[in-house]
Structures are given as structure tokens and as C-alpha cells.
Amino acid sequence: MTTTAASTSHHLSPAFPGRAPWGTASKLRAWQQGAMEKYLQEQPRDFLAVATPGAGKTTFALTLASWLLHHHVVQQVTVVAPTEHLKKQWAEAAARIGIRLDPEYSAGPLSKDYHGVAVTYAGVGVRPMLHRNRAEQRKTLVILDEIHHAGDSKSWGEACLEAFEPATRRLALTGTPFRSDTNPIPFVTYEEGNDGIRRSSADYTYGYGSALADNVVRPVIFLSYSGNMRWRTKAGDEIAARLGEPMTKDAISQAWRTALDARGEWMPSVLRAADQRLTEVRKAIPDAGALVIASDQESARAYAKLIREITGSRATLVLSDDAGASNRIDEFSASNDRWMVAVRMVSEGVDVPRLAVGVYATTISTPLFFAQAVGRFVRSRRRGETASVFLPTVPDLLGFANEMERERDHVLDKPKKDGEEDPYAEEEKLLQEAEKQQDEDTGDQDMLPFEALESDAVFDRVMYNGAEFGMQAHPGSEEEQDYLGIPGLLEPEQVQLLLQKRQAKQIAHSRKKPDGEADLLELPAERRPVVSHKELMELRKQLNTMVGAYVHQSGKPHGVIHTELRRVCGGPPSAEATAGQLRQRIAKVQEWATRMK
């Protein structure tokens, strides 16, 4: 790195941007220095830096901006951020190293007191030509924070292309370089692989696994809760199911929504457990805070009310992306308050380093949103801190939790949405047609709102570093307390060792109980796999293949065979059947086929 780039980094305040690693506040982290060196060596017009949430993308970007301004490569800076709060956060961070950005800019000439502006993607979408004119008049560095948002809507992506096509330099930043759709992201390079699929290509990548090894981010303990759910369908039928048991995608969605209903017992039980965990963490990290990420404003208000009833203290409530919300986040960040409840917006980019406990209380199930949400809790301030995130036992979420260290790219050429990108959509349609031959109910329950009736919570498992621990336990039980009471300040290997010891203790305790007292499934977590929708689809595909073979052997139509299997084995149509019921039908049709030979 050049002398000037290195000296710039020495002007960073110890608080900049609130998460410098211990003992190295005046230096760039190794990944930031590596990314700087690569940039300065290549001097590209476009540069995409992918760094896990909490790694310090802001520091890297502003150090680079300072170098480019100092060397007259650019004359001004435009930062584009996803939200109003982040726009202000960028302006504050930039001011700490002498770069003055106007976060209130809307139109007209910029005061000479400023080096540039901080705006939102929505703001660029409204006035792309304003920003294009600015980029044409003076040499401009554009920093596109969380660049994947430029693909959120066609208008935002097109506006960014129009506004910043003339920019001298463009620096794109993201912690999650993948989207759940196939909208191309402006100024991102896509390279075609051997499989013919185009994937995003980053110029510098620093993943969660690397950041964890460098002690730059906290390791995460995921605590998952299952429980019995009951809800009413559009037809007036009452359905009961247990979170974590194999069921269809629709049933998982409805059971999940039932769990998150504040009027049931699941949310109060999980919030109580999370508050106990927070108390334990605060013994080692006195200012540790907790955040509930809610699906909507109504739920967020209900959760805030529950927290007040449980703790006796008010929770900070953040409901929208406005100036008031931004101030509330800042106040919470600077305070010693325990709880904040927010809808979506706080899940990305908002820097509250003291957040150490989270409750994932939303039904959003994309890997991008999950990674950004968990990113709120991993910003490390001192060695040995751990983050704790509470989840419902839902296959997708448990899968994301176990894949925290996996790096992803944005894929452009995915199958279109018709079957929700499901490789077995065609098989599914065939199966539905076969079942319709008997005029059976296809189980379509989503056309009208459903009603959550009741729910309870059961401590299910702990996930840490890709491994699973724990046996099921009632809320408030000694077994649950063992996991909630893990110290908040431990080295990663100590966490692993402690979890293994707690599980061994649980197993030993369980063996001493008479069988009649075992009211919960008493098996270690690794022996209680949560079956995903894809695995269910595999079983349905296998059943459909077996029935197809038996059609040729017996001469009976598909629908007749499916109806006979339901009569003999019991249970609903295949589209709603559990994994166990599907396996039973597969075994039965195999038995029939063997008899005919």
C-alpha cells in the first residue's frame, strides 16, 4: 500500500466505525489492507468488494475514498445507501476521517463545505438525471452500499445505470452478493461457468468463515424452539402440527405464522428465554442489547407489549425508515437499554455493535435476508464475545444457520419462478393431476386468511459451528436453563466443549428417568433431523415413480392407486402427507409390486 493510503488509516478514530478490533484501532484490518492493495495496484473503474456483515466495509470504502480524493483521481464522492438511517450513518462515519458528505441533499448546487452527498437508492430512482449531471460535471467516486438493492426493482437498477454510468470510479459493496431472484445488479460483472450459468464475480471477498477465524466477527449460537401449533383453514378445518415435524411447504408456513402470533404461548416463551439469555450475557458484556426482527408493524407492537410484561421495561420500537426511526436507533445504540423491536429495516446495515441477542420473528425465508438479519449480531468489539439468535424450528432457517460460513454468488440463470425454482415442479403437477382424477381435495388452503388458534413452545436444539446439540425440554426447565446460561464471554472452542458437556449431562439425566416420565422426544438433536420441503419433494417424486411403475404392472389408473394407498395407509392426499406417511405408502406399493411378480 502507498504511504498516503497507510497514513489515511492512522487518522481513523478508535470508535470508527464503532467496531475496530482490539488493539488495532489505528490500523486497517488485514482484509481491508488486502482489498486496498488490490485496488491501488489495478486502479479499476468498477470494483466489487464482498465482505461479511460486521467486517468493516465502511472503513475500507472511506479509506479508499480518502486516497482517491487526496490523489485527485476524483473530486467528489456520492454514497448510495438502502435506507435513510444508513445514509446518515455514512455521513457521520465519513466526517470522522475528514470527508464531509451532505445526507440532506435533494437538488441544486452543493455547498463548497462538502466533499459529496449521501443519498438512498429510492432517491436516485426519483431523480437519476440530477445525479448523472453531477457525475458529468466533476470526477466522481460512487460508493454503492449493499449494491444488491439496485436489483430490488427495475426502476432502481435502471436509475443507477442512468445516474452513474458517467462516474469516474464506482465501488460496489455488499455483505450478501446473492439475491433471491434473477434481477441483474448494475455495475456487477457476471461470469459464465462450465455449467452455462452466469454468476456474480467479486474483485475481493472476505467471508464469514475468514472473519470468524480472524476474530473480526462473533461466533453465533442458534437456539431453536419447536412446539405444537393449531390453526383454522379457510374451509373451517382445524389443523394441528408440531414445528420441526415433516410437513408440506404450505403447512410449514402456516405453523410458522401460528408460532409468531403474539396471542399464543410460543412467542412469550421464546421472548422470556431470550431475555434470560440476555441477562446471562450482560454479566460479561454489561451493555449487551437484544433485537426482535418482526414481520410487520402490528406484530412489532404486540411483541413490544409482551417484552414490557415480561421485563417490566419498555422496548425501543422502530417501525419505519424515517428521521424519527433513525433517531430512535441512535438513542438505543448509545443507551444501556435491553430491548429493541423493529420491522425489517433494522435487519440490514444498521450498526448497533452492542446487539448480542436476537429473536428471528419473521416469516421471511430467503438466505439473503437471514444472512443480513444475523449480521446485526456478529459485530465483534472484544475477544470472546458470542452472539445468540433464537429461531423457530423451521427447515429453511436451520439450513441457513448450519451454512453460515458458506460463500454465495448471485446467480442470473436460475429456472423461472413457476414452480418456485423447484426442480420437481413438473413431477408435482403430475401427482396433483393423478390425485384430481378421484375428485379429491388438493389441500389448497391459502386463498383466504387463516386463523391462529393456539401455540406452545418447546426448547428443541442448539446449533453452533455446523453441529447440533441438546434434547427437547420444556421452557423454564433445568435442561433449557443449562443452554440459556452459557457464559457470554468464551473462546469459540470453549463454547463447543461446553455445549458437548451440557448435552452429555442431559442424556445422562434422561436415562435415569422412568419411561413413563418421558413426555418429550428424548433423542439428541443430531438424531432428530428436521426434514426440509426438498426432502419431502424427493419422497413424493419417489412415490409417484413407484406408482407409475405399478400402473404398468397392474393396469390400474394413477388416481385409483393413490386412493387405495390412502385407504390402506391412512392420511391426507400426498400433497399434504408427512415424510413418514409417504415412506409408508412407498413401502406398501413396493409390497404390492413384489406380490404381483
N, C-alpha and C positions, 0 to 999 in steps of 0.2 A: 504494500500500500504506500502511496506517496506520503511525504511528510505532512502536507496540508490536511489530507484525509485523516491521518492519525491524530494531528493536533486538534482537529474539529471535535473528535470524540472525547478529548480531555475536558471540553467545556460542558459536557453533559452533567447536569446536577445529579446528586446521589438519588434523588427521587424520580429522575427521568427514565422511562415514563412510569415510574412507580413500581418497577419490578426488576431493578438491576440485581444481578447475582451477588451473593455475599462476598465482600472483599474486593469486588472488581467494578465498583460503581463508575470509575473514571475511564474504564476501557470498554471497547466493543467486545461482545461475546465472540467466540471462535467462529460461529456460523455467520455472524454479521460481518466480521472481518473478511471471511472467505468470499462472501457474496460481493462485498465492496471490491475486493481484489479482482474478482472475475469481471465485474462491471468495468472497472477502470482499465483493465487490460484490453477488453473487447470494444468498449465505447459504443454499445449498440443503440439504435434508436428506440427499439422496444425491448423490455426486459421483464420477464415474469418470475417473481420470487414467491415460492410456496413455502410457508413456514407455519408450523402448528400453532393454534391459538395459545397465547401466553409466551411465545418465544421472543417477542420483541421486534415485530415488523416495523412498528412506528419509528423506533430508534434507528434502524437500518435506513429507512426511507428518508428521514430528515437529515441524517449524517450525509447521505448521498446528495440530497438537495443542497445542503450547505456547501459541499465540494463543487457542485456544478455552478452554483451562483458565484462562489469565490473565484472560479476559473473562467467566468464569463461565457461558459458553454450555454447557459440560459440566463435570461434577465428577469424572469418571474416564475412563480410556482402556482399551479392550480391543484388543489386536493379535492377529489370527489369521493364522498363517503355515503354509506347507505342511509344514515339517519341524521336528524337534526342534532341529537346529542353527540354523535361521533364527530360531526363537523366541528362542533365547539371543542371537543376533546383534542382534535388535531391542532386547532389554533392555539390551545393552551400549551400543548406539548412543544409545538414549533417555537413559541415565544420563549420557552426555557433555554433554547440554544440560539436565540437571536434572530429567528426567522419570523417575521410578522405577517400573519395571514388574517384577512378580514372574513369572519364567519357570518357576517350580516349582509354581505354584498348581494345586490339584486340587479343593478343595471348602472350604466353610465361609467365615466372615468373613475379609476381607483385612486384614492389618496396616495400621495408620494410617500406617506409614512409606512405603507405596506409593501411587502415583497410579493404578495399574491393574495389569492382568495381560497376559502374552503366552502364548498357547495355540496349539495346532495345530488344523487342520480336523478331524483324526481325534478329537482331544479334545472338540471341540464336538459331533461326531457321537455320542459316547458319552453326554454329559450336556448336552443342549440346554437343559433346564429350569433347570439351575443358572445358566447364563449369561443366560437370559431373566429370571430373578428378580433378578439383579444389575443388568440394564439397566432393570428396572422400579423398583428401589429408588432408584437415583441416575441423574442425567442422564449418559448415556454416549456417548462417541465410539468407534465401532468402526472400526478400520483393517483392511480385508480385503486382505492382501498376496497378490499373484498370484491374484486373485479367480477366474480360470478354473478353479482347483482345486475350487471349490464345485460345479462341474458334473461332477467326476470320478465320483461315484457318487450315486445317487438319495438315499441316506441323508445324505450330506454336504450336499447342496443343501437338502434338507428341514430338516435340523438347523439350518443357518444361517438359514433363513427363520424357523423357530420361535424360535431363540435371540435374534435381533437385530431382529425386527420392531418391538419397543418402543423401540429405541435412538433417542436424540435426533438424532445425526448418524451417517452412515455414509460412510466414504471407501474406495472400491474402487481398488486399484492393480493394474496388470499391465504387463508388457513385451510380452506376446503376447495381444491381445484376441480371439483366434480359437481355437476348439477344432476337433479333427478329427472331432467328432461333432456332433449337433444337440441336446445337452442344454442347456436354458436355464440361464443363470447368475443366481443370486439378486441382486436389487437393481441389475441392469443393465437399462437402457432399450433396447428394440428398436423400430426404426422401419421401416415398410414402404416399400420403394422402388417406383418406377414398374413394375418387373417383378413386383410382388406378393410379393417375398421380403423377410423381416424380417432386418435386420442390427443388430448392436450399435451404440449411439450413445454416443461418449465425450464428456465435458464438456471435456476438454483432451487434446490429442495432441501428443507430441513424438517423431517417428520417427527411425530410424537415420540417414537421409539428412540431416536437420536437425542431429542431434547430430554427425555427421561434419563438416558444414560449420562448426560452431561449435568444432571441435577438442575436443569433450567426450568422444568415443569414438575408439578407434584404427581406422584402416582395416584390412581383413583381406586377406591374401594367402592364397588357397586353392591348395594343391599336391595335384594328383590323380594317383593311380597306378593303372594297369591291370595286365594280366598274364594268363598262361594258368592256367586252373583245371581240375581234373579231380576228379570225384566219382562215387560209385556210387549208383544209384537203388534203390528197393525191389525192382525186378524183377531186380536184379543187373547191370543195364546200366551201363557206364562212359560218362559224358558228359564231353566236353572243350569248353570255351568260353573266350573271352577277354573279360575285363571291358571294357565300353565298346562291344562289338560289338552290333548289333541282335539282340535275342532276346526271348522271351516273359517275362512278369512272373515266372512260376514259375522259369524258368531264371536270370533275373537274381538272384532271391532266393537260389537255391542256389549260384550262382557267388560271390555276395557272402559267404554264410556260409562257403564254402570259403576265400575270401581271409582272413577273420578268424580262421581256425583257427590257433592258435599253433604247431601242429606243421608247418605248411607253411613256405614261404620268403617269402610276401608280408608277413606281419606283422613278422618280424625285419628285412627290408629297409626297410620303412617306418619302423619304430622307430629303426633306425640313421640313416636320413636325417633324421628329426625331431630326433634327438639332435645331429646335426651342425648343423642349423639353430639349435638352442638354444645351442650353443657360439658360433655367429656372433652371435646376438642378445645374448648375455651380454657381448660385447666392448663394447657400448654401454650395456646395461642389466644390470649385474653380478648383480643378484638375480633375474633373469628365471627363471620356472619353467615346467614343462610338465605337461600333464594328458592321460592316456588315458581316454576315456569308453568303458567296456566294457558288453557286453550282460548279463553275468551274473557271479556270483562265481567260478565255475570259470575263465572266460576271464580275469577280472581277475587272479587268482593266477598264471595262466600268463604273462600279459603282464609282471607284476612280476618274475617269474623271468627272462624274456627281457631286461628292462632291466638287471637285475643282471649278466647275462652280457655284455651289450653295453658297459655303462658301468663295471662294477666297483663300483658303488654301489647301495645299497638304494633302492627306491622306496617312498614312503608309500602304504599300501594302505588304502582306505576302502571297506568292504563293506556297511555298513548304517546306518540312521538311528538311532543310539543315542548315549549320552553319550560312549562311547569314540571313536566315529567323529567326533563334534563336536570332541573334544579333539585328535584327530589332524589334522583340518583346520586348527584354530587353530595347532597347532605348526608345520605345514608353511607356513602363511601367514607366520608370524613368523621362519621359518628362511631359510637360503640354499640349501636342498636343491634338486636339479634336477627330480625327477620325482614325480608323484602318479598313482596309478591308482585309478579309482573306478567304481562301478556307478551309473548313472542319477542318484542323488540329488544328486550334486555339480553336475549339469548345470544346476540352476535355483537362482537367487537367492544361492548361496554366493559370498561376496565375498572373493576372493583376488586383489587387484589386480596382483600380480606375475606371474600366469599370462600368458604371451605366446605359447606354442606349444601346439597341441592336436592330438591324433590321434582322429578320429571312428571308433571301432572298435566300433560297434553297428549292428544292422540296423534300428533304429527309423527310419522314414522319413516322419514327419509334419512338416509345416512348423513346427508349434508346438515340437516337441522340438528340431528343428535350430536354430531361432532362439534358444531358451534355451541350448542347448549352446554355440553360437558366442558367446553373450552372456558366457560365462565369461572370454573372452579379450580383450574390447574395452574394458575399463575403463581409461581413459587416466589416466596420472599426470603425464606431461610431454610437451611438444610433440614431434612427430616419431616417437613410438613406433608400430610396426606389429605386428599380430598375424599369426601363421602357423598355418593349420589344414590338416592332412593328411587327405585323403579317398580312398576307393576311387572309381574312375571308374564311378559309377552314375548313370543319367539323372536320377532324382529329386533326388539330392544336388547334382549340378551345376546343376540348375534352381534349387534353393533358393539356392545360392551366388551365382548370377547375379541373383537377385531380392532381395538383402539389403536394398535401400533401399525395397522396396515395402511400403506400409502395408496391413494387412488388417483386416477386421472379422469378428466372429463371426456366421456365417450360420445362422439357425434352420431355414429351409425348404429344406433340400437333399433330393435324392432319397434314398429309403431304401436300406439297405445291400446289398440282394440282389445287385446286380452291382457291389459296391464303388463305388457312386456313379458308375458308368461309363455315359455316355450311349449307348454302343454295346452294352450288355449284351444287348439283345434280338437285335441282329444276330449277336452272338457265339453265342447259343443256337441260332439258325437254322443257323449254319455248322456247329456241332457236330452238330446233328441230321442235316444233309446228309452229313457225313462218316461218321456212325454207320451209314448205310444200307449201307455196304460192310463193316460189322463191323471197322472199323479201330481201332487203339489210339488213345485220345484223349489220351494223354500225361499222365494224372493220376499224378503221382509223389510226392505229398505225404502219402499216408496212413500211411506208415511212415518212420522216421528214415532219413536218407541218411548216407553216409559220405564225408567229405572225404578225398581221396587225396593230392593234391599241388597246390602253387601256386607261382608265381614272381611277381616284381614288375617293372614297367616304369614309369619316370617318364613321365607322359602329358602333363600340361599345367599351366599356372599360370593361375588366374582372379583378376582384380583389377579392381575398379570396373566390372564388367559386361563386360570384354573378356577374351579368352583368348590365351595366349602359349605358345610352346615347341613343340618337336618331340619325339617319343618318344626316350628314352635309357635305357641300362642303368643300374641302381643302381651307384654308385661311379664312373661315367664323368665325364669333364671337363664334358660338357654338363649333367649333373644338378648337379654342383658349382657351376656358374655361377648356378643359381637358388637353391640352398641357401645360397650365400654372399652374398646381397643384404644390405647393412648393416641392422642392426636399428633404426637411428635415421635416418629420412629423412622429408622432407615428401612428402605424397601425390603431387604432380606429379613429384617426383624418382623415386618408385617406378615410376610409369608409364613414364617416359623410360628408366629402367634396364632394365625388362622388354623394351621395344621394342628396345633395343640388344642385349640378350642373345639375343633371337630372331633378329635380323639376323645376328649372329655365327654362330649355329647353322646358319642357312640357307646362309650363305657357305661354312662348313666342309663341309656336306653336299654342296654342288655340286662340291667338289674330289675327292670320293671316287669311285672306280670303282664302277659299278653292282653289281658282284659283292660289294662290301663292305656294301651296304645291307641289313642283316638285320632292320631295323625299318622301320615305315611312316614314311617321311621326308616328311611334309607338315606345315605349320604347324597349330596347334590349331584356328584358325578354319575351316580347310578339312577338318577331321575331326569333323564333327558327331556327337554322341552321340545315337542315336535313342531316344526315350522310348517307353514302353509305349503311350501315347496315339497316337503316330505309327504304331506297329505296328498298333494297332486300326483306324486310318484306312485303312491298306493292306489289312487283312483285309476291312474293310467294302467297299472299292473292288473287291477280288477277288470278294466274294460278289455284289455288284451286277452285275459283268460276267458271272459265271457264270449269275446269274438271267436276264439278257437272252439269254444263249446257249442257256439251256434252252428258251425260247420259239422261238428260231430253229432249233434242231437237233432238238427233241423228246426229247432225252435227259434222264434224271433228274439232279438236282444231284450226287448221290453218284458217279455214273458219270463226270461231267465232272471232279470233283475228283480222282478216282482216275487218270484219264487224264493230267491235268496233272502229278500226282506221278510217273507213269511216264515222261513225256516230259522233264520238267524236273529230276527227282530231288528228294531231300529228304524231310523228315518231313511229317506232316499239317499243315494250315495253322495250327492252334493252336500248333504248335511252330516253325514256319518263321521264318527270319530275314527282315529287310526286303528283302535282295537276292533271296532266293528268292521272296518274294511279288511283287516287281516283275517278276521273270522270268515268273511264271505269268500275271500281268495282261497282259504283252506277248504271251504265247502265245495266250491266249484271244481277245485283240483280233485277232491274226493269223488265227485260225480263223474268227472272225465276219466279217472282211473277205473271206476267200476264199468264203464262202457267198453273199455279196451278188451 
